[in-house]
Amino acid sequence: MPRGRLLAPLILAPPERQRLTEWSKRPTTAQALALRARIILAAAGGASNAAVAAELGVTTQTVGKWRRRFLLQRVAGLLDEPRPGAPRRVTDADVERVIRTTLEQRPRDATHWSTRSMAEATGLSQSTISRMWRAFALVPHRTETFKLSTDPLFVEKVRDIVGLYLDPPAKALVLSVDEKSQIQALDRAQPIFPMLPGQAERRSHDYRRHGTTSLFAALDLATGRVIGQLHRRHRAAEFRTFLDRIEAEVPQDLDVHLILDNYGTHKTAAIHRWLARHSRYHLHFTPKGASWINLVERWFATLTEKQIRRGSHRSVHALERAIKDYLAVYNENPRPFVWTKNADEILEKVARFAKRNSDSGH
């Protein structure tokens, strides 16, 4: 004999189905409302509360709650109920209008909205616009960059390099190698005023250029130690000299795996001849346009933050001395960078981002 209560039939009128479908699919819909719409659409298809809960990753109590609310109040029942206190002056329609405008339109005279321009366009106050944007984590004034690799061997290279990070071969040394080229020796045009209580360090915005240098670096993944060498030029000849430096510093009884990018200086005939004479070296190239996978880039970021960005150097020699001093201090107590994501996690994330980018129509 069947157990449990029989569910009241849930039948949608065409306008209701259209509205619920819009809420469930529109990117600008609040996630809570979109979930409620998906619950009702699934329940209207004849699925049980347990089946809907399993499909959408919620509890059966949640499904039952919104099913009952819909049967009593229809579409209006899915909206949040009024809270105690003074009546709201900003309606749900106002919120939806602001969020949709923010995401789907641009002001006539700018590339993005400000609180002032949105307030003028909607007739609401700047503080109201600001609260809405904070609630939906919208920051129109900010932008971020990205780059998707177009390397046809992207998957294979990611698996190869991440495999080295997470499970390095026995009796081998893994070195993440790259060049930080064209580091500029910059000196401020006027004296720098030091930090004082209540006053940050002050410096002029303009500067004098005194030339450039390039840092060749190899990060030992196991220890975090960095082998570094400075050169005024950035050619295959300098890279070959750096390989000699690596050869002189690493134990002779270990194989050496080098993680490199696709820069032309790494693939010249001279480099191939050097590698032929040193058979214990194995090269692993990162995917084109995916420098983020090379761990030495993270060390370069630390070098820039701690030494280069706010440094003031009156000559290339002074810049090189500062970099050498930083290398020496860093190698006194090196700490390895720990790679945490496996290849499958990385590839799934890239696939999701690529699909999102494709779905946006760009």
C-alpha positions as CSV (number, residue, x, y, z in Angstrom):
1,M,0.0,0.0,0.0
2,P,1.6,3.4,-1.0
3,R,2.8,5.6,1.9
4,G,2.8,9.4,2.2
5,R,0.4,12.1,1.3
6,L,-0.8,12.5,-2.2
7,L,0.6,15.7,-3.8
8,A,-1.9,18.3,-5.1
9,P,-1.5,18.6,-8.9
10,L,0.6,21.6,-9.9
11,I,-0.6,22.9,-13.3
12,L,1.0,26.1,-14.8
13,A,-0.8,28.6,-16.9
14,P,1.2,29.6,-20.0
15,P,2.0,33.1,-18.7
16,E,3.2,31.5,-15.4
17,R,5.4,29.0,-17.2
18,Q,6.9,31.8,-19.3
19,R,7.7,34.0,-16.2
20,L,9.2,31.1,-14.3
21,T,11.3,30.1,-17.3
22,E,12.6,33.6,-17.6
23,W,13.5,33.7,-13.9
24,S,15.3,30.3,-14.0
25,K,17.4,31.1,-17.1
26,R,18.1,34.9,-17.0
27,P,21.7,35.5,-15.6
28,T,20.5,38.6,-13.8
29,T,17.9,36.9,-11.7
30,A,18.7,36.5,-7.9
31,Q,20.0,33.0,-7.4
32,A,17.4,32.3,-4.6
33,L,14.5,33.3,-6.9
34,A,16.0,31.3,-9.9
35,L,16.2,28.2,-7.7
36,R,12.5,28.6,-6.6
37,A,11.5,28.9,-10.2
38,R,13.4,25.7,-11.2
39,I,11.7,23.9,-8.3
40,I,8.2,24.8,-9.5
41,L,9.0,24.0,-13.1
42,A,10.3,20.6,-12.1
43,A,7.4,19.9,-9.9
44,A,4.9,20.9,-12.6
45,G,6.5,18.2,-14.8
46,G,5.1,15.6,-12.4
47,A,8.2,14.8,-10.4
48,S,7.9,14.0,-6.7
49,N,9.3,16.3,-4.0
50,A,12.2,13.8,-3.4
51,A,13.0,13.6,-7.1
52,V,13.1,17.4,-7.5
53,A,15.2,17.7,-4.3
54,A,17.7,15.2,-5.6
55,E,17.9,16.9,-9.0
56,L,18.4,20.4,-7.7
57,G,20.5,19.6,-4.6
58,V,18.1,20.8,-2.0
59,T,16.0,19.2,0.8
60,T,12.5,17.8,0.3
61,Q,11.3,20.3,3.0
62,T,12.5,23.1,0.7
63,V,10.7,21.7,-2.3
64,G,7.5,21.2,-0.2
65,K,7.7,24.8,1.2
66,W,7.8,26.4,-2.2
67,R,5.3,24.0,-3.8
68,R,2.8,25.0,-1.1
69,R,3.5,28.7,-1.4
70,F,3.0,28.5,-5.2
71,L,-0.3,26.6,-4.9
72,L,-1.6,29.3,-2.4
73,Q,-0.2,32.5,-4.0
74,R,1.0,31.4,-7.5
75,V,4.0,33.3,-8.9
76,A,3.8,36.0,-6.2
77,G,4.4,33.4,-3.5
78,L,7.9,32.8,-4.7
79,L,9.0,36.4,-3.9
80,D,10.4,37.2,-0.5
81,E,7.7,38.1,2.0
82,P,7.6,41.7,3.4
83,R,9.7,42.1,6.6
84,P,8.6,43.9,9.8
85,G,9.3,47.7,9.9
86,A,8.6,50.7,7.7
87,P,7.2,49.9,4.3
88,R,9.7,49.5,1.5
89,R,10.1,52.4,-0.8
90,V,12.2,50.4,-3.2
91,T,10.2,47.6,-4.8
92,D,11.4,44.3,-6.2
93,A,10.7,45.7,-9.7
94,D,13.1,48.6,-8.9
95,V,15.8,46.1,-7.9
96,E,15.3,44.0,-11.0
97,R,15.3,47.1,-13.2
98,V,18.6,48.4,-11.7
99,I,20.3,45.0,-11.9
100,R,19.2,44.3,-15.4
101,T,20.3,47.8,-16.5
102,T,23.7,47.4,-14.9
103,L,24.4,44.1,-16.6
104,E,22.7,44.6,-19.9
105,Q,23.0,48.2,-20.8
106,R,25.6,51.0,-20.9
107,P,25.3,54.8,-20.3
108,R,25.3,56.9,-23.4
109,D,28.4,58.8,-22.4
110,A,30.6,56.1,-20.7
111,T,31.8,52.5,-20.9
112,H,30.3,51.6,-17.5
113,W,27.9,52.8,-14.9
114,S,28.7,54.9,-11.8
115,T,26.3,55.2,-8.8
116,R,25.6,58.8,-10.0
117,S,24.8,57.9,-13.6
118,M,22.6,54.9,-12.6
119,A,20.8,57.1,-10.0
120,E,20.0,59.7,-12.8
121,A,18.9,56.9,-15.2
122,T,16.6,55.2,-12.7
123,G,15.4,58.0,-10.5
124,L,16.7,56.4,-7.3
125,S,19.3,57.7,-4.9
126,Q,23.1,57.0,-5.1
127,S,23.0,55.3,-1.7
128,T,20.2,53.0,-2.9
129,I,22.2,52.1,-6.0
130,S,25.3,51.4,-3.9
131,R,23.4,49.1,-1.6
132,M,21.9,47.1,-4.5
133,W,25.3,46.7,-6.1
134,R,26.9,45.5,-2.9
135,A,24.0,43.0,-2.3
136,F,24.6,41.5,-5.8
137,A,28.4,41.9,-5.7
138,L,28.4,44.2,-8.7
139,V,31.5,46.4,-9.3
140,P,31.0,48.3,-12.6
141,H,34.1,50.4,-12.1
142,R,36.4,47.3,-11.9
143,T,37.6,45.1,-14.8
144,E,39.8,42.0,-14.9
145,T,41.8,40.5,-17.7
146,F,42.0,36.9,-18.9
147,K,43.5,34.9,-21.7
148,L,42.5,31.5,-23.0
149,S,45.3,29.4,-24.5
150,T,44.8,28.3,-28.1
151,D,47.6,25.8,-27.9
152,P,46.4,22.6,-29.7
153,L,48.3,20.5,-27.2
154,F,46.9,22.4,-24.2
155,V,45.4,19.4,-22.4
156,E,48.6,17.3,-22.9
157,K,50.9,20.0,-21.7
158,V,48.8,20.8,-18.6
159,R,48.7,17.1,-17.6
160,D,52.5,16.8,-18.1
161,I,53.5,19.9,-16.1
162,V,50.9,19.4,-13.3
163,G,52.1,15.8,-13.1
164,L,55.6,17.1,-12.4
165,Y,54.3,19.4,-9.7
166,L,52.1,16.9,-7.9
167,D,54.2,13.7,-8.4
168,P,57.8,14.6,-9.4
169,P,59.9,11.7,-10.7
170,A,62.3,9.9,-8.4
171,K,66.0,10.8,-8.4
172,A,65.3,13.9,-10.4
173,L,65.3,17.7,-10.0
174,V,62.3,19.7,-11.3
175,L,63.2,23.4,-12.1
176,S,60.7,26.0,-13.2
177,V,62.7,28.3,-15.5
178,D,61.9,31.6,-17.1
179,E,63.3,35.1,-17.8
180,K,62.1,38.4,-16.4
181,S,63.2,40.5,-19.2
182,Q,63.6,44.3,-19.7
183,I,63.5,45.2,-16.0
184,Q,63.9,48.9,-15.9
185,A,66.3,50.9,-13.7
186,L,64.0,53.8,-12.7
187,D,64.9,56.8,-10.6
188,R,62.4,59.3,-9.4
189,A,62.8,62.7,-10.9
190,Q,62.6,64.3,-7.4
191,P,63.6,63.2,-3.9
192,I,61.4,60.6,-2.1
193,F,59.8,61.9,1.1
194,P,59.9,59.1,3.7
195,M,56.9,57.8,5.6
196,L,56.0,59.8,8.8
197,P,53.3,59.2,11.4
198,G,50.0,60.0,9.7
199,Q,51.7,60.4,6.3
200,A,52.5,57.8,3.7
201,E,55.7,57.8,1.7
202,R,55.5,60.3,-1.1
203,R,57.2,60.2,-4.5
204,S,56.9,62.1,-7.7
205,H,54.9,60.5,-10.5
206,D,57.6,61.0,-13.1
207,Y,61.0,59.2,-13.3
208,R,64.2,58.9,-15.3
209,R,65.1,55.7,-17.2
210,H,68.7,54.4,-16.8
211,G,68.5,51.2,-18.9
212,T,67.3,47.6,-18.5
213,T,68.5,44.2,-17.4
214,S,67.1,40.7,-17.6
215,L,66.9,38.1,-14.9
216,F,67.2,34.4,-15.8
217,A,65.8,32.3,-12.9
218,A,65.3,28.6,-12.1
219,L,63.0,27.8,-9.2
220,D,63.7,24.4,-7.5
221,L,60.2,23.0,-6.8
222,A,61.3,20.8,-4.0
223,T,63.2,23.4,-1.9
224,G,62.1,26.8,-3.2
225,R,65.7,27.8,-3.8
226,V,66.2,30.0,-6.9
227,I,69.2,30.0,-9.2
228,G,69.5,33.4,-10.8
229,Q,71.7,35.1,-13.3
230,L,71.5,38.7,-14.7
231,H,72.3,39.6,-18.3
232,R,72.0,42.9,-20.2
233,R,70.6,41.1,-23.3
234,H,68.0,38.4,-23.7
235,R,69.1,36.0,-26.4
236,A,69.8,32.3,-26.9
237,A,73.5,32.9,-26.1
238,E,72.5,34.2,-22.6
239,F,70.1,31.4,-22.1
240,R,72.9,28.9,-23.0
241,T,75.1,30.6,-20.4
242,F,72.4,30.2,-17.8
243,L,72.1,26.5,-18.6
244,D,75.8,26.2,-17.8
245,R,75.1,27.9,-14.5
246,I,72.4,25.4,-13.7
247,E,74.6,22.5,-14.7
248,A,77.3,23.8,-12.3
249,E,74.9,24.1,-9.4
250,V,72.7,21.0,-9.5
251,P,73.8,17.6,-8.3
252,Q,75.4,15.5,-11.0
253,D,73.6,12.3,-10.1
254,L,70.1,13.6,-10.8
255,D,68.0,13.9,-13.9
256,V,66.9,17.5,-14.5
257,H,63.4,18.4,-15.7
258,L,63.1,22.0,-16.9
259,I,59.7,23.7,-17.2
260,L,59.9,26.4,-19.9
261,D,57.7,28.6,-22.0
262,N,57.7,28.7,-25.8
263,Y,60.1,31.7,-26.2
264,G,62.3,31.3,-29.3
265,T,65.6,31.5,-27.3
266,H,64.7,28.1,-25.8
267,K,64.5,26.3,-29.1
268,T,67.5,27.4,-31.2
269,A,70.1,25.1,-32.7
270,A,72.6,26.1,-30.1
271,I,70.3,25.1,-27.3
272,H,69.6,21.8,-29.1
273,R,73.3,21.1,-29.3
274,W,73.8,21.9,-25.6
275,L,71.0,19.5,-24.7
276,A,72.4,16.8,-26.9
277,R,75.6,17.0,-24.8
278,H,73.7,16.9,-21.6
279,S,71.3,13.9,-21.9
280,R,70.1,14.1,-18.3
281,Y,68.1,17.3,-19.1
282,H,64.4,16.9,-20.1
283,L,62.4,19.9,-21.3
284,H,58.7,20.4,-20.7
285,F,57.0,23.4,-22.5
286,T,54.0,25.2,-21.1
287,P,51.0,25.8,-23.3
288,K,51.2,28.9,-25.4
289,G,49.4,31.8,-23.6
290,A,49.4,30.0,-20.3
291,S,52.3,31.5,-18.3
292,W,50.3,31.0,-15.1
293,I,51.2,27.4,-15.0
294,N,54.9,28.1,-14.6
295,L,55.6,28.4,-10.9
296,V,58.6,30.7,-11.3
297,E,56.2,33.4,-12.4
298,R,54.8,33.4,-8.9
299,W,58.3,34.1,-7.6
300,F,58.8,36.9,-10.1
301,A,55.6,38.5,-8.7
302,T,57.1,38.4,-5.2
303,L,60.4,39.9,-6.5
304,T,58.4,42.7,-8.2
305,E,56.3,43.4,-5.1
306,K,59.2,43.4,-2.6
307,Q,62.1,44.9,-4.6
308,I,61.3,46.3,-8.0
309,R,58.0,48.2,-8.0
310,R,58.9,50.7,-5.3
311,G,62.7,50.6,-5.8
312,S,64.6,53.7,-7.1
313,H,67.8,52.9,-8.9
314,R,70.1,55.5,-10.5
315,S,71.8,52.9,-12.8
316,V,71.5,49.4,-14.2
317,H,74.3,48.4,-11.9
318,A,72.4,49.6,-8.8
319,L,69.3,47.7,-10.0
320,E,71.3,44.5,-10.6
321,R,72.9,44.8,-7.1
322,A,69.5,45.1,-5.5
323,I,68.2,42.0,-7.3
324,K,71.4,40.0,-6.4
325,D,71.0,41.1,-2.7
326,Y,67.3,40.0,-2.8
327,L,68.3,36.6,-4.3
328,A,70.9,36.1,-1.6
329,V,68.5,37.0,1.3
330,Y,65.7,34.9,-0.2
331,N,67.9,31.8,-0.6
332,E,68.9,32.0,3.1
333,N,65.5,30.7,4.0
334,P,63.7,29.6,0.8
335,R,60.1,28.2,0.9
336,P,58.7,26.1,-1.9
337,F,55.4,27.1,-3.6
338,V,52.9,24.3,-3.2
339,W,50.7,23.4,-6.2
340,T,47.3,22.2,-5.0
341,K,45.0,21.6,-8.0
342,N,45.3,18.5,-10.2
343,A,45.0,18.5,-14.0
344,D,41.3,17.5,-14.1
345,E,40.3,20.3,-11.8
346,I,42.2,22.9,-13.9
347,L,40.8,21.5,-17.2
348,E,37.2,21.5,-15.8
349,K,37.6,25.1,-14.7
350,V,39.0,26.2,-18.1
351,A,36.2,24.4,-19.8
352,R,33.5,26.1,-17.7
353,F,35.1,29.5,-18.4
354,A,35.4,28.8,-22.1
355,K,31.7,27.7,-22.2
356,R,30.6,30.8,-20.3
357,N,32.7,33.0,-22.7
358,S,31.1,31.2,-25.7
359,D,27.6,31.5,-24.3
360,S,28.0,35.3,-23.9
361,G,28.2,35.6,-27.6
362,H,31.8,36.8,-27.8
